[in-house]
Amino acid sequence: MADFQALQQKYAPVVDTVKKFERYGAKFIGADLVGEQYHLVAQVPSQVVLNRVWDAIKQVDPKYADLKHEIMNTGGQDGSYTIEAGDNLSEVSKLFYGDPNKYEAIAKANNRADPNKIHPGETLKIPVL
């Protein structure tokens, strides 16, 4: 019999990733044990965020044989992010892609010649890579 607590601990980074995007519309609905698998239920606001959650799953266990998931994309392909004071595109890139060096994709998707020219309150499109 699978140990729910051990599986919960194993997949905690995945749940943490979902929760990291709660302010953007993600929602961790719950988890339980289904047979021998950790059953994770969540909603994400875009394919961009779903890709980030999948990155977390594959980091925990590339085969994820002990995971049953229902992660629903409730939005479209691209994500969005509203700039806050002190933000830069490298930080936004790291949040959504796990890599600060992909900021140019965000700049390009938002027709920015200079990725350093962002202002608090602006909402940026975060494209699927």
TORSE-918663 format. One record per atom (N, C-alpha, C): atom name; residue in three letters; residue number from 1; chain; z, y negated, x. Coordinates in nm, 3 decimals. Each point is the difference from the previous one (the first is absolute). Example, Ala and Ser with C-alpha at 12.3 -4.5 7.8 and 13.67 -1.06 7.14 Angstrom:
<nodes>
{node 'N','ALA',1,'A',{0.780,0.569,1.319}}
{node 'CA','ALA',1,'A',{0.000,-0.119,-0.089}}
{node 'C','ALA',1,'A',{0.000,-0.120,0.090}}
{node 'N','SER',2,'A',{-0.072,-0.105,-0.035}}
{node 'CA','SER',2,'A',{0.006,-0.119,0.082}}
{node 'C','SER',2,'A',{0.073,-0.109,-0.077}}
</nodes>
This chain:
<nodes>
{node 'N','MET',1,'A',{0.000,0.119,0.085}}
{node 'CA','MET',1,'A',{0.000,-0.119,-0.085}}
{node 'C','MET',1,'A',{0.000,-0.124,0.089}}
{node 'N','ALA',2,'A',{-0.086,-0.093,-0.034}}
{node 'CA','ALA',2,'A',{-0.010,-0.126,0.075}}
{node 'C','ALA',2,'A',{0.126,-0.084,-0.018}}
{node 'N','ASP',3,'A',{0.033,-0.074,0.102}}
{node 'CA','ASP',3,'A',{0.116,-0.089,-0.002}}
{node 'C','ASP',3,'A',{-0.048,-0.141,-0.035}}
{node 'N','PHE',4,'A',{0.030,-0.044,-0.122}}
{node 'CA','PHE',4,'A',{-0.046,-0.130,-0.048}}
{node 'C','PHE',4,'A',{0.048,-0.112,0.091}}
{node 'N','GLN',5,'A',{0.125,0.006,0.042}}
{node 'CA','GLN',5,'A',{0.056,-0.106,0.083}}
{node 'C','GLN',5,'A',{-0.075,-0.009,0.135}}
{node 'N','ALA',6,'A',{-0.032,0.114,0.057}}
{node 'CA','ALA',6,'A',{-0.074,0.001,0.127}}
{node 'C','ALA',6,'A',{-0.141,-0.057,-0.019}}
{node 'N','LEU',7,'A',{-0.066,0.037,-0.109}}
{node 'CA','LEU',7,'A',{-0.133,-0.052,-0.028}}
{node 'C','LEU',7,'A',{0.005,-0.150,-0.031}}
{node 'N','GLN',8,'A',{0.103,-0.041,-0.070}}
{node 'CA','GLN',8,'A',{0.018,-0.142,-0.031}}
{node 'C','GLN',8,'A',{0.014,-0.080,0.129}}
{node 'N','GLN',9,'A',{0.075,0.053,0.093}}
{node 'CA','GLN',9,'A',{0.018,-0.066,0.129}}
{node 'C','GLN',9,'A',{-0.131,-0.001,0.079}}
{node 'N','LYS',10,'A',{-0.071,0.113,-0.004}}
{node 'CA','LYS',10,'A',{-0.127,0.010,0.072}}
{node 'C','LYS',10,'A',{-0.099,-0.104,-0.049}}
{node 'N','TYR',11,'A',{-0.010,-0.016,-0.133}}
{node 'CA','TYR',11,'A',{-0.099,-0.091,-0.057}}
{node 'C','TYR',11,'A',{0.054,-0.140,-0.027}}
{node 'N','ALA',12,'A',{0.118,-0.031,0.050}}
{node 'CA','ALA',12,'A',{0.057,-0.135,-0.016}}
{node 'C','ALA',12,'A',{-0.092,-0.110,0.055}}
{node 'N','PRO',13,'A',{-0.068,0.021,0.113}}
{node 'CA','PRO',13,'A',{-0.091,-0.106,0.048}}
{node 'C','PRO',13,'A',{-0.114,-0.029,-0.098}}
{node 'N','VAL',14,'A',{-0.041,0.099,-0.077}}
{node 'CA','VAL',14,'A',{-0.106,-0.021,-0.099}}
{node 'C','VAL',14,'A',{0.054,-0.084,-0.115}}
{node 'N','VAL',15,'A',{0.119,0.034,-0.048}}
{node 'CA','VAL',15,'A',{0.064,-0.077,-0.107}}
{node 'C','VAL',15,'A',{0.025,-0.144,0.049}}
{node 'N','ASP',16,'A',{0.043,-0.014,0.124}}
{node 'CA','ASP',16,'A',{0.022,-0.133,0.057}}
{node 'C','ASP',16,'A',{-0.130,-0.081,0.003}}
{node 'N','THR',17,'A',{-0.111,0.065,0.030}}
{node 'CA','THR',17,'A',{-0.128,-0.068,0.003}}
{node 'C','THR',17,'A',{-0.037,-0.050,-0.140}}
{node 'N','VAL',18,'A',{0.019,0.083,-0.101}}
{node 'CA','VAL',18,'A',{-0.027,-0.043,-0.138}}
{node 'C','VAL',18,'A',{0.087,-0.120,-0.033}}
{node 'N','LYS',19,'A',{0.127,0.009,0.032}}
{node 'CA','LYS',19,'A',{0.094,-0.108,-0.034}}
{node 'C','LYS',19,'A',{-0.032,-0.129,0.076}}
{node 'N','LYS',20,'A',{-0.058,0.011,0.118}}
{node 'CA','LYS',20,'A',{-0.038,-0.118,0.079}}
{node 'C','LYS',20,'A',{-0.102,-0.085,-0.075}}
{node 'N','PHE',21,'A',{-0.074,0.064,-0.091}}
{node 'CA','PHE',21,'A',{-0.104,-0.070,-0.075}}
{node 'C','PHE',21,'A',{0.039,-0.030,-0.145}}
{node 'N','GLU',22,'A',{0.129,0.009,-0.031}}
{node 'CA','GLU',22,'A',{0.044,-0.026,-0.137}}
{node 'C','GLU',22,'A',{-0.032,-0.142,-0.046}}
{node 'N','ARG',23,'A',{0.013,-0.096,0.088}}
{node 'CA','ARG',23,'A',{-0.028,-0.138,-0.042}}
{node 'C','ARG',23,'A',{-0.148,-0.024,-0.026}}
{node 'N','TYR',24,'A',{-0.084,0.097,0.038}}
{node 'CA','TYR',24,'A',{-0.144,-0.009,-0.025}}
{node 'C','TYR',24,'A',{-0.042,0.089,-0.117}}
{node 'N','GLY',25,'A',{0.096,0.062,-0.066}}
{node 'CA','GLY',25,'A',{-0.030,0.082,-0.117}}
{node 'C','GLY',25,'A',{0.020,0.149,0.016}}
{node 'N','ALA',26,'A',{0.041,0.046,0.117}}
{node 'CA','ALA',26,'A',{0.026,0.143,0.018}}
{node 'C','ALA',26,'A',{0.132,0.036,-0.068}}
{node 'N','LYS',27,'A',{0.012,0.126,-0.038}}
{node 'CA','LYS',27,'A',{0.123,0.044,-0.066}}
{node 'C','LYS',27,'A',{0.027,0.146,0.034}}
{node 'N','PHE',28,'A',{0.118,0.025,0.056}}
{node 'CA','PHE',28,'A',{0.047,0.136,0.020}}
{node 'C','PHE',28,'A',{0.062,0.044,-0.132}}
{node 'N','ILE',29,'A',{-0.059,0.098,-0.064}}
{node 'CA','ILE',29,'A',{0.047,0.043,-0.131}}
{node 'C','ILE',29,'A',{0.107,0.107,0.013}}
{node 'N','GLY',30,'A',{-0.018,0.090,0.094}}
{node 'CA','GLY',30,'A',{0.103,0.101,0.019}}
{node 'C','GLY',30,'A',{-0.049,0.119,0.080}}
{node 'N','ALA',31,'A',{0.093,0.091,0.023}}
{node 'CA','ALA',31,'A',{-0.032,0.121,0.074}}
{node 'C','ALA',31,'A',{0.092,0.111,-0.049}}
{node 'N','ASP',32,'A',{-0.052,0.121,0.004}}
{node 'CA','ASP',32,'A',{0.080,0.117,-0.033}}
{node 'C','ASP',32,'A',{-0.059,0.121,0.071}}
{node 'N','LEU',33,'A',{0.056,0.115,-0.025}}
{node 'CA','LEU',33,'A',{-0.047,0.122,0.063}}
{node 'C','LEU',33,'A',{-0.080,0.078,-0.103}}
{node 'N','VAL',34,'A',{-0.123,0.034,0.035}}
{node 'CA','VAL',34,'A',{-0.085,0.082,-0.086}}
{node 'C','VAL',34,'A',{-0.035,0.124,0.080}}
{node 'N','GLY',35,'A',{0.063,0.108,-0.037}}
{node 'CA','GLY',35,'A',{-0.017,0.123,0.078}}
{node 'C','GLY',35,'A',{0.055,-0.022,0.139}}
{node 'N','GLU',36,'A',{-0.084,0.012,0.100}}
{node 'CA','GLU',36,'A',{0.039,-0.019,0.139}}
{node 'C','GLU',36,'A',{-0.047,-0.135,0.055}}
{node 'N','GLN',37,'A',{-0.046,-0.088,-0.090}}
{node 'CA','GLN',37,'A',{-0.059,-0.126,0.046}}
{node 'C','GLN',37,'A',{0.080,-0.121,-0.047}}
{node 'N','TYR',38,'A',{-0.002,-0.101,0.086}}
{node 'CA','TYR',38,'A',{0.056,-0.131,-0.033}}
{node 'C','TYR',38,'A',{-0.103,-0.069,-0.087}}
{node 'N','HIS',39,'A',{0.037,-0.035,-0.120}}
{node 'CA','HIS',39,'A',{-0.090,-0.062,-0.097}}
{node 'C','HIS',39,'A',{0.026,-0.150,-0.002}}
{node 'N','LEU',40,'A',{-0.094,-0.077,0.051}}
{node 'CA','LEU',40,'A',{0.010,-0.145,0.012}}
{node 'C','LEU',40,'A',{-0.089,-0.065,-0.105}}
{node 'N','VAL',41,'A',{0.057,-0.093,-0.077}}
{node 'CA','VAL',41,'A',{-0.076,-0.073,-0.101}}
{node 'C','VAL',41,'A',{0.012,-0.148,0.030}}
{node 'N','ALA',42,'A',{-0.116,-0.066,0.012}}
{node 'CA','ALA',42,'A',{-0.002,-0.142,0.033}}
{node 'C','ALA',42,'A',{-0.127,-0.065,-0.053}}
{node 'N','GLN',43,'A',{0.005,-0.132,-0.009}}
{node 'CA','GLN',43,'A',{-0.117,-0.079,-0.035}}
{node 'C','GLN',43,'A',{-0.024,-0.100,0.112}}
{node 'N','VAL',44,'A',{-0.125,-0.025,0.031}}
{node 'CA','VAL',44,'A',{-0.036,-0.100,0.099}}
{node 'C','VAL',44,'A',{-0.105,-0.094,-0.060}}
{node 'N','PRO',45,'A',{-0.004,-0.125,0.047}}
{node 'CA','PRO',45,'A',{-0.087,-0.098,-0.064}}
{node 'C','PRO',45,'A',{-0.145,-0.002,0.048}}
{node 'N','SER',46,'A',{-0.033,0.077,0.105}}
{node 'CA','SER',46,'A',{-0.137,-0.005,0.053}}
{node 'C','SER',46,'A',{-0.025,0.118,0.093}}
{node 'N','GLN',47,'A',{-0.127,0.021,0.029}}
{node 'CA','GLN',47,'A',{-0.038,0.104,0.094}}
{node 'C','GLN',47,'A',{0.053,-0.032,0.140}}
{node 'N','VAL',48,'A',{0.007,-0.128,0.032}}
{node 'CA','VAL',48,'A',{0.052,-0.040,0.131}}
{node 'C','VAL',48,'A',{0.143,0.052,0.018}}
{node 'N','VAL',49,'A',{0.083,-0.020,-0.101}}
{node 'CA','VAL',49,'A',{0.139,0.047,0.007}}
{node 'C','VAL',49,'A',{0.005,0.152,-0.006}}
{node 'N','LEU',50,'A',{-0.084,0.061,-0.082}}
{node 'CA','LEU',50,'A',{-0.004,0.147,-0.005}}
{node 'C','LEU',50,'A',{-0.034,0.057,0.137}}
{node 'N','ASN',51,'A',{-0.094,-0.061,0.068}}
{node 'CA','ASN',51,'A',{-0.035,0.046,0.136}}
{node 'C','ASN',51,'A',{0.121,-0.009,0.093}}
{node 'N','ARG',52,'A',{0.078,-0.105,-0.014}}
{node 'CA','ARG',52,'A',{0.119,-0.019,0.084}}
{node 'C','ARG',52,'A',{0.104,0.109,-0.030}}
{node 'N','VAL',53,'A',{0.015,0.034,-0.128}}
{node 'CA','VAL',53,'A',{0.094,0.108,-0.038}}
{node 'C','VAL',53,'A',{-0.050,0.133,0.057}}
{node 'N','TRP',54,'A',{-0.130,0.024,-0.006}}
{node 'CA','TRP',54,'A',{-0.054,0.124,0.057}}
{node 'C','TRP',54,'A',{0.020,0.005,0.151}}
{node 'N','ASP',55,'A',{-0.011,-0.113,0.066}}
{node 'CA','ASP',55,'A',{0.030,-0.004,0.144}}
{node 'C','ASP',55,'A',{0.143,0.046,0.025}}
{node 'N','ALA',56,'A',{0.093,-0.045,-0.085}}
{node 'CA','ALA',56,'A',{0.140,0.039,0.015}}
{node 'C','ALA',56,'A',{0.018,0.149,-0.025}}
{node 'N','ILE',57,'A',{-0.068,0.054,-0.100}}
{node 'CA','ILE',57,'A',{0.009,0.144,-0.029}}
{node 'C','ILE',57,'A',{-0.049,0.080,0.120}}
{node 'N','LYS',58,'A',{-0.114,-0.039,0.054}}
{node 'CA','LYS',58,'A',{-0.057,0.076,0.113}}
{node 'C','LYS',58,'A',{0.084,-0.013,0.126}}
{node 'N','GLN',59,'A',{0.074,-0.110,0.014}}
{node 'CA','GLN',59,'A',{0.090,-0.013,0.115}}
{node 'C','GLN',59,'A',{0.119,0.094,-0.015}}
{node 'N','VAL',60,'A',{0.047,0.017,-0.122}}
{node 'CA','VAL',60,'A',{0.114,0.089,-0.025}}
{node 'C','VAL',60,'A',{-0.041,0.144,0.021}}
{node 'N','ASP',61,'A',{-0.115,0.038,-0.057}}
{node 'CA','ASP',61,'A',{-0.046,0.139,0.008}}
{node 'C','ASP',61,'A',{-0.149,0.003,-0.029}}
{node 'N','PRO',62,'A',{-0.085,0.017,0.101}}
{node 'CA','PRO',62,'A',{-0.144,-0.004,-0.020}}
{node 'C','PRO',62,'A',{-0.052,0.102,-0.102}}
{node 'N','LYS',63,'A',{0.072,0.108,-0.020}}
{node 'CA','LYS',63,'A',{-0.044,0.102,-0.096}}
{node 'C','LYS',63,'A',{0.062,-0.020,-0.139}}
{node 'N','TYR',64,'A',{0.112,-0.070,-0.006}}
{node 'CA','TYR',64,'A',{0.077,-0.030,-0.121}}
{node 'C','TYR',64,'A',{-0.003,0.113,-0.104}}
{node 'N','ALA',65,'A',{0.015,0.123,0.047}}
{node 'CA','ALA',65,'A',{-0.002,0.117,-0.090}}
{node 'C','ALA',65,'A',{0.121,0.004,-0.092}}
{node 'N','ASP',66,'A',{0.109,-0.065,0.041}}
{node 'CA','ASP',66,'A',{0.120,0.001,-0.083}}
{node 'C','ASP',66,'A',{0.012,-0.127,-0.085}}
{node 'N','LEU',67,'A',{-0.113,-0.068,-0.021}}
{node 'CA','LEU',67,'A',{-0.003,-0.123,-0.080}}
{node 'C','LEU',67,'A',{-0.094,0.017,-0.118}}
{node 'N','LYS',68,'A',{0.050,-0.031,-0.117}}
{node 'CA','LYS',68,'A',{-0.082,-0.011,-0.122}}
{node 'C','LYS',68,'A',{0.011,-0.147,-0.037}}
{node 'N','HIS',69,'A',{-0.112,-0.066,-0.016}}
{node 'CA','HIS',69,'A',{0.005,-0.145,-0.021}}
{node 'C','HIS',69,'A',{-0.080,-0.043,-0.122}}
{node 'N','GLU',70,'A',{0.048,-0.104,-0.060}}
{node 'CA','GLU',70,'A',{-0.070,-0.071,-0.105}}
{node 'C','GLU',70,'A',{0.011,-0.147,0.037}}
{node 'N','ILE',71,'A',{-0.092,-0.045,0.081}}
{node 'CA','ILE',71,'A',{-0.001,-0.139,0.045}}
{node 'C','ILE',71,'A',{-0.121,-0.064,-0.065}}
{node 'N','MET',72,'A',{0.025,-0.082,-0.098}}
{node 'CA','MET',72,'A',{-0.107,-0.058,-0.081}}
{node 'C','MET',72,'A',{-0.033,-0.142,0.044}}
{node 'N','ASN',73,'A',{-0.129,-0.025,0.019}}
{node 'CA','ASN',73,'A',{-0.048,-0.134,0.029}}
{node 'C','ASN',73,'A',{-0.019,-0.069,-0.134}}
{node 'N','THR',74,'A',{0.080,-0.102,-0.027}}
{node 'CA','THR',74,'A',{-0.007,-0.070,-0.128}}
{node 'C','THR',74,'A',{-0.090,-0.123,0.005}}
{node 'N','GLY',75,'A',{-0.058,-0.024,0.117}}
{node 'CA','GLY',75,'A',{-0.087,-0.118,0.017}}
{node 'C','GLY',75,'A',{-0.135,0.041,0.052}}
{node 'N','GLY',76,'A',{-0.060,-0.087,0.075}}
{node 'CA','GLY',76,'A',{-0.133,0.024,0.053}}
{node 'C','GLY',76,'A',{0.002,0.046,0.144}}
{node 'N','GLN',77,'A',{-0.109,-0.029,0.068}}
{node 'CA','GLN',77,'A',{-0.014,0.039,0.140}}
{node 'C','GLN',77,'A',{0.079,-0.092,0.092}}
{node 'N','ASP',78,'A',{-0.027,-0.129,-0.010}}
{node 'CA','ASP',78,'A',{0.060,-0.097,0.090}}
{node 'C','ASP',78,'A',{0.139,-0.042,-0.045}}
{node 'N','GLY',79,'A',{0.080,-0.039,0.096}}
{node 'CA','GLY',79,'A',{0.133,-0.052,-0.030}}
{node 'C','GLY',79,'A',{-0.002,-0.151,0.006}}
{node 'N','SER',80,'A',{0.115,-0.059,-0.024}}
{node 'CA','SER',80,'A',{0.013,-0.144,0.014}}
{node 'C','SER',80,'A',{0.136,-0.032,0.060}}
{node 'N','TYR',81,'A',{0.006,-0.114,0.064}}
{node 'CA','TYR',81,'A',{0.123,-0.042,0.066}}
{node 'C','TYR',81,'A',{0.008,-0.152,-0.008}}
{node 'N','THR',82,'A',{0.116,-0.050,-0.043}}
{node 'CA','THR',82,'A',{0.022,-0.144,-0.005}}
{node 'C','THR',82,'A',{0.075,-0.042,0.125}}
{node 'N','ILE',83,'A',{-0.060,-0.091,0.073}}
{node 'CA','ILE',83,'A',{0.056,-0.048,0.127}}
{node 'C','ILE',83,'A',{0.133,-0.072,-0.023}}
{node 'N','GLU',84,'A',{0.096,0.032,0.085}}
{node 'CA','GLU',84,'A',{0.131,-0.068,-0.001}}
{node 'C','GLU',84,'A',{0.014,-0.078,0.130}}
{node 'N','ALA',85,'A',{0.088,-0.095,0.001}}
{node 'CA','ALA',85,'A',{0.025,-0.080,0.121}}
{node 'C','ALA',85,'A',{0.031,0.093,0.117}}
{node 'N','GLY',86,'A',{-0.063,-0.025,0.112}}
{node 'CA','GLY',86,'A',{0.024,0.079,0.120}}
{node 'C','GLY',86,'A',{-0.089,0.122,0.015}}
{node 'N','ASP',87,'A',{-0.077,0.033,-0.102}}
{node 'CA','ASP',87,'A',{-0.090,0.117,0.008}}
{node 'C','ASP',87,'A',{-0.116,-0.027,0.094}}
{node 'N','ASN',88,'A',{-0.056,0.108,0.053}}
{node 'CA','ASN',88,'A',{-0.127,-0.006,0.071}}
{node 'C','ASN',88,'A',{-0.078,0.126,-0.037}}
{node 'N','LEU',89,'A',{-0.129,-0.003,0.023}}
{node 'CA','LEU',89,'A',{-0.084,0.112,-0.043}}
{node 'C','LEU',89,'A',{0.031,0.129,0.075}}
{node 'N','SER',90,'A',{0.049,-0.010,0.121}}
{node 'CA','SER',90,'A',{0.038,0.122,0.073}}
{node 'C','SER',90,'A',{0.113,0.073,-0.070}}
{node 'N','GLU',91,'A',{0.098,-0.075,-0.050}}
{node 'CA','GLU',91,'A',{0.111,0.063,-0.074}}
{node 'C','GLU',91,'A',{-0.047,0.061,-0.130}}
{node 'N','VAL',92,'A',{-0.089,-0.069,-0.069}}
{node 'CA','VAL',92,'A',{-0.055,0.052,-0.125}}
{node 'C','VAL',92,'A',{-0.080,0.126,0.028}}
{node 'N','SER',93,'A',{-0.078,-0.002,0.106}}
{node 'CA','SER',93,'A',{-0.079,0.116,0.040}}
{node 'C','SER',93,'A',{0.091,0.119,0.033}}
{node 'N','LYS',94,'A',{0.108,-0.025,0.070}}
{node 'CA','LYS',94,'A',{0.092,0.108,0.034}}
{node 'C','LYS',94,'A',{0.062,0.060,-0.126}}
{node 'N','LEU',95,'A',{0.037,-0.085,-0.096}}
{node 'CA','LEU',95,'A',{0.058,0.047,-0.125}}
{node 'C','LEU',95,'A',{-0.097,0.091,-0.075}}
{node 'N','PHE',96,'A',{-0.123,-0.045,-0.019}}
{node 'CA','PHE',96,'A',{-0.094,0.072,-0.085}}
{node 'C','PHE',96,'A',{-0.078,0.109,0.073}}
{node 'N','TYR',97,'A',{-0.020,-0.014,0.132}}
{node 'CA','TYR',97,'A',{-0.079,0.098,0.073}}
{node 'C','TYR',97,'A',{0.078,0.076,0.107}}
{node 'N','GLY',98,'A',{0.122,-0.046,0.027}}
{node 'CA','GLY',98,'A',{0.077,0.064,0.106}}
{node 'C','GLY',98,'A',{-0.047,-0.041,0.138}}
{node 'N','ASP',99,'A',{-0.088,-0.098,0.007}}
{node 'CA','ASP',99,'A',{-0.058,-0.043,0.127}}
{node 'C','ASP',99,'A',{-0.021,-0.152,-0.004}}
{node 'N','PRO',100,'A',{0.072,-0.074,0.082}}
{node 'CA','PRO',100,'A',{-0.014,-0.146,-0.002}}
{node 'C','PRO',100,'A',{-0.138,-0.049,0.047}}
{node 'N','ASN',101,'A',{-0.074,0.085,0.069}}
{node 'CA','ASN',101,'A',{-0.129,-0.041,0.056}}
{node 'C','ASN',101,'A',{-0.115,0.006,-0.099}}
{node 'N','LYS',102,'A',{0.027,0.038,-0.123}}
{node 'CA','LYS',102,'A',{-0.106,0.005,-0.102}}
{node 'C','LYS',102,'A',{-0.003,-0.127,-0.085}}
{node 'N','TYR',103,'A',{0.064,-0.104,0.049}}
{node 'CA','TYR',103,'A',{0.005,-0.128,-0.074}}
{node 'C','TYR',103,'A',{-0.138,-0.059,-0.024}}
{node 'N','GLU',104,'A',{-0.096,0.031,0.087}}
{node 'CA','GLU',104,'A',{-0.134,-0.057,-0.015}}
{node 'C','GLU',104,'A',{-0.067,0.047,-0.129}}
{node 'N','ALA',105,'A',{0.032,0.122,-0.046}}
{node 'CA','ALA',105,'A',{-0.056,0.049,-0.126}}
{node 'C','ALA',105,'A',{0.050,-0.085,-0.117}}
{node 'N','ILE',106,'A',{0.126,-0.042,0.007}}
{node 'CA','ILE',106,'A',{0.056,-0.086,-0.105}}
{node 'C','ILE',106,'A',{-0.065,-0.137,0.007}}
{node 'N','ALA',107,'A',{-0.014,-0.053,0.121}}
{node 'CA','ALA',107,'A',{-0.064,-0.131,0.017}}
{node 'C','ALA',107,'A',{-0.143,0.003,-0.054}}
{node 'N','LYS',108,'A',{-0.074,0.103,0.033}}
{node 'CA','LYS',108,'A',{-0.139,0.012,-0.045}}
{node 'C','LYS',108,'A',{-0.008,0.012,-0.152}}
{node 'N','ALA',109,'A',{0.086,0.082,-0.060}}
{node 'CA','ALA',109,'A',{-0.001,0.019,-0.146}}
{node 'C','ALA',109,'A',{0.032,-0.129,-0.074}}
{node 'N','ASN',110,'A',{0.067,-0.093,0.069}}
{node 'CA','ASN',110,'A',{0.038,-0.126,-0.062}}
{node 'C','ASN',110,'A',{-0.079,-0.118,0.055}}
{node 'N','ASN',111,'A',{-0.111,0.030,0.065}}
{node 'CA','ASN',111,'A',{-0.091,-0.102,0.055}}
{node 'C','ASN',111,'A',{0.073,-0.102,0.087}}
{node 'N','ARG',112,'A',{0.083,0.052,0.092}}
{node 'CA','ARG',112,'A',{0.075,-0.086,0.092}}
{node 'C','ARG',112,'A',{-0.063,0.002,0.137}}
{node 'N','ALA',113,'A',{-0.053,-0.111,0.044}}
{node 'CA','ALA',113,'A',{-0.052,-0.010,0.137}}
{node 'C','ALA',113,'A',{0.115,0.001,0.099}}
{node 'N','ASP',114,'A',{0.112,-0.061,-0.039}}
{node 'CA','ASP',114,'A',{0.118,-0.007,0.085}}
{node 'C','ASP',114,'A',{0.115,0.073,-0.070}}
{node 'N','PRO',115,'A',{0.035,0.120,0.047}}
{node 'CA','PRO',115,'A',{0.106,0.077,-0.065}}
{node 'C','PRO',115,'A',{0.138,-0.064,0.010}}
{node 'N','ASN',116,'A',{0.013,-0.102,0.081}}
{node 'CA','ASN',116,'A',{0.129,-0.069,0.013}}
{node 'C','ASN',116,'A',{0.021,-0.106,-0.108}}
{node 'N','LYS',117,'A',{-0.104,-0.030,-0.073}}
{node 'CA','LYS',117,'A',{0.009,-0.103,-0.104}}
{node 'C','LYS',117,'A',{0.028,0.063,-0.135}}
{node 'N','ILE',118,'A',{0.128,0.029,-0.021}}
{node 'CA','ILE',118,'A',{0.046,0.050,-0.129}}
{node 'C','ILE',118,'A',{0.116,-0.090,-0.043}}
{node 'N','HIS',119,'A',{0.023,-0.007,-0.128}}
{node 'CA','HIS',119,'A',{0.102,-0.090,-0.051}}
{node 'C','HIS',119,'A',{0.087,0.070,-0.104}}
{node 'N','PRO',120,'A',{0.131,-0.028,0.001}}
{node 'CA','PRO',120,'A',{0.089,0.059,-0.100}}
{node 'C','PRO',120,'A',{-0.052,-0.025,-0.142}}
{node 'N','GLY',121,'A',{0.007,0.103,-0.080}}
{node 'CA','GLY',121,'A',{-0.045,-0.009,-0.139}}
{node 'C','GLY',121,'A',{-0.141,0.053,-0.021}}
{node 'N','GLU',122,'A',{-0.078,0.012,0.106}}
{node 'CA','GLU',122,'A',{-0.135,0.055,-0.011}}
{node 'C','GLU',122,'A',{0.009,0.150,-0.027}}
{node 'N','THR',123,'A',{-0.088,0.049,-0.084}}
{node 'CA','THR',123,'A',{-0.009,0.144,-0.023}}
{node 'C','THR',123,'A',{-0.124,0.051,0.068}}
{node 'N','LEU',124,'A',{0.019,0.098,0.086}}
{node 'CA','LEU',124,'A',{-0.110,0.058,0.076}}
{node 'C','LEU',124,'A',{-0.037,0.137,-0.053}}
{node 'N','LYS',125,'A',{-0.128,0.030,0.007}}
{node 'CA','LYS',125,'A',{-0.051,0.133,-0.032}}
{node 'C','LYS',125,'A',{0.025,0.089,0.121}}
{node 'N','ILE',126,'A',{0.052,0.119,-0.022}}
{node 'CA','ILE',126,'A',{0.023,0.097,0.107}}
{node 'C','ILE',126,'A',{-0.099,0.115,-0.024}}
{node 'N','PRO',127,'A',{-0.106,0.006,0.078}}
{node 'CA','PRO',127,'A',{-0.106,0.099,-0.026}}
{node 'C','PRO',127,'A',{0.037,0.141,0.045}}
{node 'N','VAL',128,'A',{-0.060,0.096,-0.066}}
{node 'CA','VAL',128,'A',{0.011,0.139,0.043}}
{node 'C','VAL',128,'A',{-0.082,0.015,0.127}}
{node 'N','LEU',129,'A',{0.056,0.066,0.099}}
{node 'CA','LEU',129,'A',{-0.074,0.023,0.126}}
{node 'C','LEU',129,'A',{-0.061,0.138,-0.001}}
</nodes>
